[in-house]
């Protein structure tokens, strides 16, 4: 009768030969953000807890200035990461933030790069321009490595060691408290796509709202 080989014996032999068994530890899932009409929502930040930020990424994030707008309007960075604000308009801008997590002010001239700004505290920094007050942008600073912003299709994909029990969804136009919602991932514990519906109020369509409206 054939004997059954123990999996532990197999692993031991691999280790003895200096080999490592190949295992897949990645959990893949997606988040789809839609509004109250079921339309995809861009510029939603999704935080997927798991791996905390220990060392800030060396990559410098970018918020450009084009046609008197911040492009993109929303970015997500890890705590301690630096952000640069290139000016691709042919006019001067003066970017600033008075937000609790970061206060700064920097004048930017066309074709003259400014110094990157480091964001050492988690939270949201709201950006403005002292010269063009229709300009507004947002920097979401996360304590987690797995953080991303939804694209025009409202979608974000993650690949990490495990699917967290909850995710956080933030959008500057969300009607949730502090524009933030914590969402359970129980429905996609084995993977798949989690749909999150937000109630959104677009300030461009709100009477009397100056930011984001052309002057």
C-alpha positions as CSV (number, residue, x, y, z in Angstrom):
1,X,0.0,0.0,0.0
2,X,1.4,3.4,-1.0
3,X,2.3,5.6,1.9
4,X,1.1,9.2,2.2
5,X,3.8,11.8,2.2
6,X,3.4,14.4,5.0
7,X,3.2,18.0,3.7
8,X,5.6,18.9,6.6
9,X,8.1,16.5,5.2
10,X,7.8,18.1,1.8
11,X,8.3,21.5,3.3
12,X,11.3,20.3,5.3
13,X,12.9,18.9,2.1
14,X,12.4,22.2,0.3
15,X,14.0,24.1,3.1
16,X,16.9,21.6,3.2
17,X,17.5,22.3,-0.5
18,X,17.4,26.1,0.1
19,X,14.0,26.4,-1.6
20,X,10.9,28.2,-0.5
21,X,7.4,26.9,-1.2
22,X,5.5,29.2,-3.5
23,X,2.3,30.5,-1.8
24,X,-0.1,33.2,-2.8
25,X,-0.8,35.6,0.1
26,X,-2.4,38.4,-1.9
27,X,-6.1,39.3,-1.4
28,X,-7.6,41.2,-4.3
29,X,-10.7,43.3,-4.2
30,X,-12.2,46.4,-5.7
31,X,-14.4,49.3,-4.5
32,X,-16.9,51.0,-6.7
33,X,-18.2,54.4,-5.5
34,X,-21.5,55.6,-7.0
35,X,-23.8,58.6,-6.1
36,X,-27.5,58.6,-5.2
37,X,-28.4,58.2,-8.9
38,X,-26.1,55.2,-9.3
39,X,-23.5,57.2,-11.3
40,X,-19.8,56.6,-10.8
41,X,-18.0,59.0,-8.5
42,X,-14.5,60.1,-9.2
43,X,-12.1,61.7,-6.6
44,X,-13.3,59.5,-3.8
45,X,-10.5,58.4,-1.4
46,X,-10.6,54.8,-0.2
47,X,-8.5,53.7,2.8
48,X,-7.9,50.0,3.2
49,X,-6.4,49.4,6.7
50,X,-3.7,46.7,7.1
51,X,-0.2,48.0,6.6
52,X,0.5,51.1,8.6
53,X,2.9,53.8,7.3
54,X,6.3,53.4,8.9
55,X,8.5,55.2,6.5
56,X,7.2,57.9,4.1
57,X,7.5,57.1,0.4
58,X,10.3,58.8,-1.4
59,X,8.1,59.4,-4.5
60,X,6.8,63.0,-4.7
61,X,3.1,63.4,-5.4
62,X,1.9,66.0,-7.8
63,X,-1.0,68.5,-7.9
64,X,-0.7,70.5,-11.1
65,X,-2.2,73.9,-11.9
66,X,-3.9,74.0,-15.3
67,X,-6.5,76.5,-16.6
68,X,-6.8,78.0,-13.0
69,X,-7.7,74.6,-11.5
70,X,-5.9,72.1,-9.4
71,X,-5.4,68.9,-11.4
72,X,-6.2,66.5,-10.0
73,X,-8.7,68.0,-7.6
74,X,-8.0,65.3,-5.0
75,X,-4.9,63.2,-4.3
76,X,-4.2,60.7,-1.5
77,X,-0.7,60.4,0.0
78,X,0.8,58.5,2.9
79,X,1.8,60.4,6.1
80,X,5.2,62.1,5.6
81,X,5.0,62.1,1.8
82,X,5.9,65.2,-0.1
83,X,3.8,67.0,-2.7
84,X,4.9,69.3,-5.5
85,X,2.7,72.0,-7.1
86,X,4.0,72.6,-10.7
87,X,2.4,75.6,-12.4
88,X,1.5,74.8,-16.0
89,X,-0.5,78.0,-16.5
90,X,1.2,81.0,-18.0
91,X,0.1,83.1,-15.0
92,X,1.2,83.3,-11.4
93,X,-0.5,81.3,-8.6
94,X,-0.1,81.5,-4.9
95,X,-1.0,78.1,-3.3
96,X,-1.8,78.0,0.4
97,X,-3.6,75.9,3.1
98,X,-4.8,76.9,6.5
99,X,-5.9,73.4,7.3
100,X,-5.3,72.0,10.8
101,X,-2.9,69.3,9.5
102,X,-0.8,71.7,7.5
103,X,-0.4,75.4,7.0
104,X,1.8,76.7,4.2
105,X,1.9,79.4,1.5
106,X,4.0,79.3,-1.6
107,X,4.1,81.6,-4.7
108,X,4.4,79.8,-8.0
109,X,5.5,81.2,-11.3
110,X,5.1,79.6,-14.7
111,X,8.1,77.4,-15.6
112,X,9.6,78.0,-12.1
113,X,9.3,74.9,-9.9
114,X,8.6,75.4,-6.2
115,X,9.9,73.3,-3.3
116,X,7.9,70.2,-2.4
117,X,5.8,70.4,0.8
118,X,5.9,67.5,3.3
119,X,2.6,66.4,5.0
120,X,3.6,64.8,8.3
121,X,0.1,64.6,9.9
122,X,-2.8,62.5,8.7
123,X,-6.1,64.2,7.8
124,X,-7.3,66.4,5.0
125,X,-5.6,69.6,3.7
126,X,-7.7,71.9,1.7
127,X,-5.8,74.0,-0.9
128,X,-6.6,77.4,-2.3
129,X,-5.0,80.1,-4.4
130,X,-4.7,83.6,-3.0
131,X,-4.9,85.0,-6.5
132,X,-7.7,82.9,-8.0
133,X,-10.2,82.0,-5.3
134,X,-12.2,79.8,-7.6
135,X,-9.4,77.2,-7.2
136,X,-9.8,74.5,-4.6
137,X,-8.0,71.1,-4.1
138,X,-7.7,68.5,-1.5
139,X,-4.8,66.4,-0.1
140,X,-5.9,63.3,1.9
141,X,-3.0,62.2,4.1
142,X,-3.4,58.6,5.3
143,X,-1.8,56.5,8.1
144,X,-2.2,53.5,5.8
145,X,-0.1,52.3,2.9
146,X,-3.2,51.1,1.0
147,X,-5.0,54.3,0.0
148,X,-6.2,55.4,-3.4
149,X,-8.5,57.7,-5.3
150,X,-11.3,56.5,-7.5
151,X,-11.0,57.2,-11.2
152,X,-13.7,58.4,-13.6
153,X,-15.4,55.0,-13.5
154,X,-15.6,55.3,-9.7
155,X,-13.3,52.3,-9.2
156,X,-10.4,51.5,-7.0
157,X,-8.6,48.1,-6.9
158,X,-6.5,46.8,-4.0
159,X,-4.1,43.9,-3.6
160,X,-2.8,43.3,-0.1
161,X,-2.2,40.5,2.4
162,X,-5.8,40.3,3.6
163,X,-9.1,42.0,3.0
164,X,-9.8,44.3,6.0
165,X,-13.0,44.1,8.0
166,X,-13.8,47.7,7.1
167,X,-12.7,50.4,4.7
168,X,-13.0,54.2,4.9
169,X,-14.5,56.2,2.0
170,X,-14.1,60.0,1.9
171,X,-15.2,62.5,-0.7
172,X,-15.1,66.3,-0.4
173,X,-18.7,66.6,-1.6
174,X,-20.1,63.7,0.5
175,X,-23.0,64.5,2.8
176,X,-21.6,62.2,5.4
177,X,-20.3,63.7,8.7
178,X,-16.8,65.0,7.9
179,X,-17.3,63.7,4.4
180,X,-16.3,60.3,5.6
181,X,-18.0,56.9,5.9
182,X,-16.8,53.6,7.4
183,X,-18.0,50.6,5.4
184,X,-18.0,46.9,6.2
185,X,-16.4,44.5,3.8
186,X,-18.3,41.5,5.0
187,X,-20.1,41.0,1.6
188,X,-16.7,40.6,-0.1
189,X,-14.8,38.6,2.5
190,X,-13.7,36.2,-0.3
191,X,-12.9,39.0,-2.8
192,X,-14.9,40.8,-5.4
193,X,-16.3,44.3,-5.8
194,X,-17.8,46.3,-3.0
195,X,-20.3,49.0,-4.1
196,X,-20.5,52.0,-1.9
197,X,-23.3,54.6,-2.6
198,X,-22.7,58.1,-1.4
199,X,-25.1,61.1,-1.2
200,X,-23.2,63.8,-3.1
201,X,-23.9,67.5,-3.4
202,X,-21.9,69.1,-6.2
203,X,-21.0,72.6,-5.0
204,X,-20.6,73.7,-8.6
205,X,-24.4,73.5,-8.8
206,X,-25.1,75.1,-5.4
207,X,-26.3,78.7,-5.4
208,X,-23.7,81.2,-4.1
209,X,-20.8,78.8,-4.0
210,X,-17.6,80.5,-5.2
211,X,-15.0,77.7,-5.0
212,X,-14.8,75.6,-8.2
213,X,-16.8,78.1,-10.1
214,X,-15.1,80.1,-12.9
215,X,-14.7,83.8,-12.2
